Amino acid sequence: MPADIVYGSLDETPNESDDGNVETVRDRMIAVFEETRIALRKAAERNKRYYDIRVRPNEYKVGSWVYYYNPRKFKRRQDK
């Protein structure tokens, strides 16, 4: 417990199972990290599929009117 670390525990002998606990926690964290990566990859693929269903490419013909964004530039001023 954190209080044992700050104030010291009554049992001052080192515990051999501490190394085993550290390895167990490390292995669990690695496993959870891998599962999370798999879940995020699946979610990204699913979101891409739903986005691709809704999006339609624009087809422009020669001579058709389009909006063109041309921001005004000021000398010695930032674009913020």
C-alpha positions in Angstrom: 0.0 0.0 0.0 1.2 3.6 -0.5 1.2 4.2 3.2 3.6 1.3 3.6 6.0 2.9 1.1 5.9 6.3 2.8 6.1 5.1 6.4 7.7 1.7 6.0 5.9 -1.5 6.7 6.1 -3.5 9.9 7.6 -6.4 8.0 10.9 -5.2 6.8 12.0 -8.4 5.1 11.8 -8.2 1.3 9.0 -10.1 -0.3 10.1 -12.5 -3.0 6.7 -12.3 -4.6 7.1 -8.6 -5.5 9.1 -9.5 -8.7 6.4 -12.0 -9.6 3.7 -9.3 -9.1 5.6 -6.8 -11.3 5.9 -9.4 -14.1 2.2 -10.3 -13.8 1.1 -6.7 -14.0 3.5 -6.1 -16.9 2.1 -9.1 -18.8 -1.4 -8.0 -18.2 -0.7 -4.5 -19.4 0.9 -5.8 -22.6 -2.1 -8.0 -23.2 -4.6 -5.2 -22.6 -2.5 -2.9 -24.9 -2.6 -5.4 -27.7 -6.4 -5.9 -27.3 -6.9 -2.2 -27.3 -4.9 -1.8 -30.5 -7.0 -4.5 -32.2 -10.2 -2.9 -31.1 -9.1 0.6 -32.3 -8.1 -0.9 -35.6 -11.5 -2.5 -36.1 -13.3 0.7 -35.1 -11.2 2.7 -37.6 -12.0 0.3 -40.4 -15.7 0.4 -39.5 -15.7 4.2 -39.4 -13.9 4.4 -42.8 -16.4 2.0 -44.3 -19.4 4.1 -43.1 -17.7 7.3 -44.3 -16.9 5.9 -47.7 -20.6 4.9 -48.1 -21.8 8.5 -47.6 -19.1 10.4 -49.6 -19.6 11.1 -53.2 -16.9 12.5 -55.5 -17.6 15.8 -57.2 -17.6 15.7 -61.0 -16.8 19.0 -62.6 -17.2 19.7 -66.3 -15.2 22.1 -68.3 -16.8 25.6 -68.1 -18.9 24.9 -65.0 -18.9 27.5 -62.2 -17.0 26.7 -59.0 -16.0 28.5 -55.9 -12.3 29.3 -55.6 -10.9 30.3 -52.2 -8.3 32.9 -52.6 -7.5 34.6 -49.2 -6.2 38.1 -49.2 -2.5 38.4 -48.3 -1.2 41.3 -46.3 2.4 42.2 -46.2 4.3 41.8 -42.9 1.2 40.2 -41.2 0.7 36.7 -40.1 -2.1 34.6 -41.5 -3.8 34.1 -38.1 
